Amino acid sequence: HLIREDEHEIGYWMTLVTKAGPPLVSFQSKYQKIEVYESEHFGKILVLDDCVQLTERDADSYNEMMAHVPMMEHPQPKRVLVIGGGDGYVVSEVLKHKSVSLVDHVELDEAVINTSKEHFSWAKKAWDDPRVNL
């Protein structure tokens, strides 16, 4: 199976090869189509409305920058608000800062959270932390 993403307006296209067979998950939530595929190279791949959101192999490249750069701009971040990011990666990175006592996480689509908890190891831990208010 191929996951193909095209953005003709900006001249961007990408194709990922997944393992043969159906996706691990494929359903329509109240808000969007949610799919999880498996790839030999990228591991699990989260796709929302036919757009790749992250892969296990390179999720750190984007999400660590989203989390740690702003966190390091504050001398002692204690309370953090995360909007979106239902895959849980940013929340899991924010929790690495020992000064953090509370993370309020706001995500529109609970189905993304539940799917991520089921398929991505970092997500299982993120929302189980007592400092996280989802």
Secondary structure, 3 states (H helix, E strand, C coil): CEEEEEEHHHCEEEEEECCCCCCCEEEECCCCEEEEEEECCCEEEEEECCEEEEECCCHHHHHHHHHHHHHHCCCCCCEEEEECCCCCHHHHHHCCCCCCCEEEEECCCHHHHHHHHHHCHHHHHHCCCCCEEC
